[in-house]
Amino acid sequence: MHEPSTGDAAGTTRRRALAAAAGAATVGLAGCLGTRDGPVPEPRVTSDRIDDGWRLLDESESTAFEQEYGPVTVRALERTLIYECVSVADALDETVGASGSPVVFFATRIDLRPALDGLPGGVGRDRVMAEVETAAVDAFRAQLRNAGIEELEAADEGTTTVTGGHTATAWRFEGEFALDGQFPLPDGSSTTVEEPVDVTARLAVWHDGTDVLVAGGAFPAEALTEVIGEALPESIDGETAVESVTDTETAEALATDPAGFDEEISALIVSVA
């Protein structure tokens, strides 16, 4: 026959007290984690370049992910601006009747609720940021697919410094843009231009002290006149053919060196705030 255990009763009482305290702490956290209410503010592209030759195509808002971390559920709400290079999009439409463009730029603000720097100590910042980066890369792939860029593969990963001196994780991707259209020939006929355009894409993700910012873009890895030339009879040079059927501005847009696009996209990425 066993005597009643006063230790068990005390333990039960203590466990109940701790559980009640933990519940009260969780409720208390809800009011002090720095969560923003209302819609996610637009990301800002601070470079003047965005006003010179870029066109806002679309703006979207969605939930990037929702994940439980211990006592806290983190929601990542995003707002994205999508731009295209006007000269290239219009030039492709004019010369081959193609829709879309391989020269695009995206800027996204991800609002973590509760805020990243307000999470309790047991919720790892690195773990949450890893989740954000994965969501950002997945969203970037989807955005490029919508722009007609497929087969995206990561080619390089590193870091870069962005506006405000923040350090961003940066990736370089390679993919293909399916150029599809008809190009007029000097004899009055036309030929089908159905060539994959090799594309380079850049993406950066960073935390600015308040939100996570994501910026990226894509551009052709070779001059578009060269791609068009590959679809023409061997006796016809692509650049000469484009110059013969269009104006100087359009021809120059299609003949742009990839290094020029790379510089433009890179400058826009680091200017997002």
C-alpha positions as CSV (number, residue, x, y, z in Angstrom):
1,M,0.0,0.0,0.0
2,H,1.5,3.4,-1.1
3,E,1.3,6.7,0.7
4,P,-0.1,9.7,-1.2
5,S,2.7,11.6,-2.9
6,T,2.8,15.3,-2.0
7,G,5.5,15.6,-4.7
8,D,3.1,14.6,-7.5
9,A,0.4,17.1,-6.3
10,A,3.0,19.9,-6.2
11,G,4.3,18.9,-9.6
12,T,0.8,19.0,-11.1
13,T,0.2,22.4,-9.6
14,R,3.5,23.8,-10.9
15,R,2.9,22.4,-14.4
16,R,-0.5,24.1,-14.5
17,A,1.0,27.4,-13.3
18,L,3.7,27.2,-16.0
19,A,1.1,26.4,-18.7
20,A,-1.0,29.4,-17.6
21,A,2.1,31.6,-17.6
22,A,3.1,30.4,-21.1
23,G,-0.4,31.1,-22.4
24,A,-0.4,34.6,-20.9
25,A,3.1,35.2,-22.4
26,T,1.8,34.2,-25.9
27,V,-1.1,36.5,-25.6
28,G,1.2,39.3,-24.4
29,L,3.5,38.7,-27.4
30,A,0.6,39.5,-29.8
31,G,0.6,43.1,-28.8
32,C,4.3,43.8,-28.8
33,L,5.8,42.2,-32.0
34,G,5.7,45.2,-34.2
35,T,3.1,43.9,-36.6
36,R,2.0,46.4,-39.3
37,D,-1.7,46.6,-40.0
38,G,-3.4,47.3,-43.4
39,P,-2.0,46.8,-46.9
40,V,1.6,46.3,-47.7
41,P,3.3,49.5,-48.9
42,E,4.6,49.5,-52.5
43,P,8.3,48.8,-52.9
44,R,10.1,51.9,-54.1
45,V,12.5,52.0,-57.1
46,T,14.6,55.0,-56.2
47,S,16.7,55.0,-59.4
48,D,15.7,57.6,-62.0
49,R,16.3,54.8,-64.6
50,I,12.9,53.4,-63.9
51,D,11.2,56.5,-65.3
52,D,13.3,56.4,-68.5
53,G,12.2,53.5,-70.7
54,W,10.4,51.2,-68.3
55,R,6.7,50.6,-68.3
56,L,4.7,49.3,-65.3
57,L,2.8,46.2,-66.5
58,D,1.2,44.9,-63.4
59,E,0.9,45.1,-59.6
60,S,0.0,42.2,-57.4
61,E,-0.5,41.3,-53.7
62,S,-0.6,37.9,-52.1
63,T,0.4,35.8,-49.1
64,A,3.9,34.5,-49.9
65,F,3.7,31.9,-47.0
66,E,2.2,31.3,-43.6
67,Q,4.2,29.2,-41.2
68,E,4.1,28.3,-37.5
69,Y,7.2,28.9,-35.5
70,G,6.7,27.7,-31.9
71,P,4.0,29.9,-30.3
72,V,4.0,32.4,-33.2
73,T,2.4,32.1,-36.7
74,V,4.3,34.2,-39.2
75,R,2.5,35.4,-42.3
76,A,4.5,36.9,-45.2
77,L,2.4,39.3,-47.3
78,E,3.9,40.6,-50.5
79,R,3.3,43.4,-52.9
80,T,5.0,43.3,-56.3
81,L,5.5,45.7,-59.2
82,I,6.3,44.3,-62.6
83,Y,8.0,46.4,-65.3
84,E,9.0,45.8,-68.9
85,C,11.6,47.6,-71.1
86,V,9.4,49.7,-73.4
87,S,11.9,49.9,-76.3
88,V,12.5,46.2,-76.5
89,A,8.9,45.1,-76.1
90,D,7.7,47.6,-78.7
91,A,10.6,46.7,-81.1
92,L,9.7,43.0,-81.0
93,D,6.1,43.7,-81.5
94,E,6.9,46.0,-84.5
95,T,9.4,43.7,-86.2
96,V,8.2,40.2,-85.7
97,G,4.7,40.7,-84.0
98,A,5.9,39.0,-80.9
99,S,4.2,39.6,-77.6
100,G,6.1,39.9,-74.4
101,S,9.7,40.8,-73.8
102,P,12.9,39.1,-72.3
103,V,13.8,42.4,-70.6
104,V,11.7,42.7,-67.4
105,F,12.2,43.9,-63.9
106,F,10.4,43.1,-60.6
107,A,10.4,44.8,-57.2
108,T,8.7,43.2,-54.2
109,R,8.1,44.2,-50.6
110,I,7.5,41.3,-48.2
111,D,5.8,42.3,-44.9
112,L,6.4,39.7,-42.2
113,R,3.6,39.7,-39.6
114,P,4.8,39.7,-36.8
115,A,7.9,41.7,-37.8
116,L,11.2,39.7,-38.2
117,D,13.1,41.7,-35.5
118,G,10.2,41.3,-33.1
119,L,10.0,37.5,-33.0
120,P,10.6,35.8,-29.7
121,G,14.1,34.5,-29.0
122,G,13.1,30.9,-29.7
123,V,12.1,31.7,-33.3
124,G,15.3,31.8,-35.4
125,R,15.6,34.8,-37.7
126,D,17.8,32.8,-40.0
127,R,15.2,30.1,-40.3
128,V,12.5,32.6,-41.2
129,M,14.8,34.4,-43.7
130,A,15.5,31.0,-45.3
131,E,11.8,30.5,-45.7
132,V,11.4,34.0,-47.2
133,E,14.3,33.4,-49.7
134,T,12.8,30.1,-50.8
135,A,9.4,31.8,-51.4
136,A,11.1,34.7,-53.2
137,V,13.0,32.4,-55.6
138,D,9.8,30.4,-56.3
139,A,7.8,33.6,-57.0
140,F,10.6,34.9,-59.2
141,R,10.5,31.8,-61.3
142,A,6.7,32.1,-61.6
143,Q,7.0,35.8,-62.6
144,L,9.5,35.0,-65.3
145,R,7.4,32.1,-66.6
146,N,4.5,34.6,-67.0
147,A,6.9,36.8,-69.0
148,G,7.7,33.9,-71.3
149,I,11.0,32.9,-69.8
150,E,11.4,29.2,-69.0
151,E,14.0,26.6,-68.1
152,L,15.4,28.8,-65.3
153,E,18.4,27.3,-63.6
154,A,20.6,28.9,-60.8
155,A,24.1,29.5,-62.1
156,D,25.7,31.5,-59.3
157,E,25.0,32.7,-55.7
158,G,26.7,35.4,-53.7
159,T,26.0,38.8,-52.0
160,T,25.7,42.4,-53.1
161,T,25.3,45.7,-51.3
162,V,22.0,47.6,-51.9
163,T,20.4,50.9,-51.0
164,G,21.0,51.7,-47.3
165,G,24.1,49.7,-47.1
166,H,22.3,46.4,-46.6
167,T,23.7,43.1,-47.7
168,A,21.5,41.1,-50.0
169,T,21.7,37.4,-51.0
170,A,22.1,37.5,-54.8
171,W,21.6,34.9,-57.5
172,R,22.3,34.7,-61.2
173,F,20.0,32.4,-63.3
174,E,20.1,31.2,-66.9
175,G,17.0,30.5,-68.9
176,E,15.3,30.8,-72.3
177,F,12.8,33.2,-73.8
178,A,10.7,31.7,-76.6
179,L,10.7,34.2,-79.4
180,D,7.9,33.5,-81.9
181,G,6.9,35.7,-84.8
182,Q,7.2,36.6,-88.5
183,F,9.9,38.7,-90.0
184,P,9.4,40.5,-93.3
185,L,12.0,39.7,-96.0
186,P,13.3,42.1,-98.7
187,D,11.4,40.3,-101.4
188,G,8.0,40.9,-99.8
189,S,7.6,37.5,-98.2
190,S,8.2,36.7,-94.6
191,T,9.9,34.0,-92.5
192,T,9.0,32.4,-89.2
193,V,11.2,33.5,-86.3
194,E,10.9,30.8,-83.7
195,E,14.2,30.8,-81.8
196,P,14.9,30.3,-78.1
197,V,16.7,33.4,-76.8
198,D,19.3,32.7,-74.0
199,V,18.4,34.8,-71.0
200,T,20.3,35.9,-67.9
201,A,18.3,36.7,-64.8
202,R,19.4,38.4,-61.5
203,L,17.7,38.3,-58.1
204,A,18.5,39.8,-54.8
205,V,16.8,39.4,-51.4
206,W,17.5,41.3,-48.2
207,H,16.1,42.7,-44.9
208,D,16.1,46.4,-44.6
209,G,15.4,46.6,-40.9
210,T,11.6,46.6,-41.4
211,D,10.7,44.5,-44.3
212,V,12.2,42.0,-46.7
213,L,12.8,43.4,-50.1
214,V,13.1,41.4,-53.3
215,A,14.3,42.7,-56.7
216,G,15.2,41.0,-59.9
217,G,15.1,41.2,-63.6
218,A,16.0,39.4,-66.8
219,F,17.6,40.3,-70.2
220,P,18.8,38.5,-73.3
221,A,22.3,37.0,-73.2
222,E,22.9,38.0,-76.9
223,A,21.7,40.8,-79.1
224,L,18.2,40.1,-80.4
225,T,19.3,41.1,-83.9
226,E,21.6,38.0,-83.8
227,V,18.7,35.8,-82.8
228,I,16.6,37.1,-85.6
229,G,19.5,36.6,-88.0
230,E,19.6,32.9,-87.1
231,A,16.1,32.5,-88.5
232,L,16.9,34.3,-91.8
233,P,18.5,32.9,-95.0
234,E,22.3,32.7,-94.7
235,S,22.8,35.5,-97.2
236,I,20.9,38.0,-95.0
237,D,22.6,39.6,-91.9
238,G,20.2,40.0,-89.0
239,E,21.2,43.5,-88.0
240,T,21.1,44.7,-91.6
241,A,17.8,43.1,-92.2
242,V,16.3,44.8,-89.1
243,E,17.7,48.2,-90.1
244,S,16.1,47.8,-93.5
245,V,12.5,47.2,-92.2
246,T,12.3,49.5,-89.3
247,D,13.5,52.9,-87.8
248,T,16.8,53.6,-86.1
249,E,15.4,53.6,-82.6
250,T,13.8,50.1,-83.0
251,A,16.9,48.7,-84.7
252,E,19.1,50.0,-81.8
253,A,16.9,48.5,-79.2
254,L,17.1,45.0,-80.8
255,A,20.9,45.4,-81.3
256,T,21.6,46.4,-77.6
257,D,24.6,44.7,-76.1
258,P,23.7,42.3,-73.2
259,A,26.2,44.2,-71.0
260,G,24.0,47.3,-71.3
261,F,20.9,45.4,-70.1
262,D,23.0,43.9,-67.3
263,E,24.1,47.3,-66.1
264,E,20.5,48.6,-66.2
265,I,19.0,45.7,-64.3
266,S,21.8,45.6,-61.7
267,A,21.4,49.4,-61.1
268,L,17.6,49.0,-60.6
269,I,18.0,46.0,-58.2
270,V,20.2,47.8,-55.8
271,S,18.0,50.9,-55.8
272,V,14.9,49.3,-54.4
273,A,13.9,50.5,-51.0
